[in-house]
Amino acid sequence: MKTLFDVRVRCNGQITLPSELRKRARLELGTPLVLHDLGHGVLLLSKARSRTAKLADTLAEQWQEAGVSLEDMLAALRQVRTEKH
């Protein structure tokens, strides 16, 4: 899997991200990106939240709506661990 891509700065400072990278990183039109000036170079990062973070937020909302607390979840986890040992 290719992890390093060469791009060129074009008119008005625009760059084109290779399609392979856009597809793999799920970068679509309008996806926010962040440029970090490292002094000796520039690092481009996706500002998008990870799928894991989005999933965690979705689960937290569902548990909150169901009236399940973190303490309830931890107690259930301890019980399962006890039963397995």
C-alpha positions as CSV (number, residue, x, y, z in Angstrom):
1,M,0.0,0.0,0.0
2,K,1.4,3.3,-1.1
3,T,1.8,5.8,1.8
4,L,3.9,8.6,0.3
5,F,2.5,10.7,-2.6
6,D,4.1,13.5,-4.6
7,V,2.0,16.5,-5.4
8,R,2.7,20.0,-6.9
9,V,1.3,23.4,-5.8
10,R,-0.7,24.8,-8.7
11,C,-2.3,28.2,-9.4
12,N,-3.7,29.9,-6.4
13,G,-1.9,27.5,-4.1
14,Q,-4.1,24.5,-5.0
15,I,-2.9,20.9,-4.8
16,T,-4.6,17.8,-6.1
17,L,-4.7,14.8,-3.8
18,P,-4.3,11.5,-5.7
19,S,-7.5,9.6,-6.1
20,E,-6.1,6.5,-4.4
21,L,-5.4,8.6,-1.3
22,R,-8.8,10.4,-1.4
23,K,-10.7,7.0,-1.7
24,R,-8.7,5.3,1.1
25,A,-9.0,8.3,3.4
26,R,-12.6,8.9,2.4
27,L,-11.9,12.5,1.5
28,E,-14.8,14.1,-0.4
29,L,-15.5,17.5,-1.8
30,G,-15.6,19.9,1.2
31,T,-13.7,17.7,3.6
32,P,-11.9,20.0,6.1
33,L,-8.1,19.5,6.2
34,V,-5.4,21.1,8.5
35,L,-2.0,22.2,7.4
36,H,0.7,22.2,10.1
37,D,3.8,24.3,9.5
38,L,6.7,22.2,10.8
39,G,9.3,24.8,10.0
40,H,11.2,22.5,7.6
41,G,8.1,21.3,5.8
42,V,4.3,21.1,5.9
43,L,2.1,18.2,7.3
44,L,-1.4,17.9,5.9
45,L,-4.0,16.1,8.1
46,S,-7.6,15.2,7.8
47,K,-9.7,17.1,10.3
48,A,-12.5,14.6,10.1
49,R,-13.4,12.6,13.2
50,S,-12.6,8.9,13.1
51,R,-15.3,6.3,12.6
52,T,-14.5,5.0,16.0
53,A,-15.2,8.4,17.6
54,K,-18.5,8.7,15.7
55,L,-19.5,5.2,16.8
56,A,-18.7,5.9,20.4
57,D,-20.9,9.0,20.3
58,T,-23.7,7.1,18.7
59,L,-23.5,4.4,21.3
60,A,-23.4,6.9,24.1
61,E,-26.5,8.6,22.8
62,Q,-28.4,5.3,22.6
63,W,-27.3,4.3,26.1
64,Q,-28.3,7.7,27.5
65,E,-31.7,7.4,25.8
66,A,-32.2,3.9,27.3
67,G,-31.2,5.2,30.7
68,V,-28.0,3.1,30.8
69,S,-25.1,4.7,32.7
70,L,-21.4,4.1,32.5
71,E,-21.6,2.5,36.0
72,D,-24.2,0.1,34.6
73,M,-21.9,-0.8,31.7
74,L,-18.9,-1.3,33.9
75,A,-20.9,-3.5,36.4
76,A,-22.1,-5.7,33.5
77,L,-18.6,-6.0,32.2
78,R,-17.3,-7.1,35.6
79,Q,-20.1,-9.7,35.8
80,V,-19.3,-11.1,32.4
81,R,-15.6,-11.3,33.3
82,T,-16.4,-13.1,36.6
83,E,-18.6,-15.6,34.8
84,K,-15.9,-16.4,32.2
85,H,-13.2,-17.1,34.9
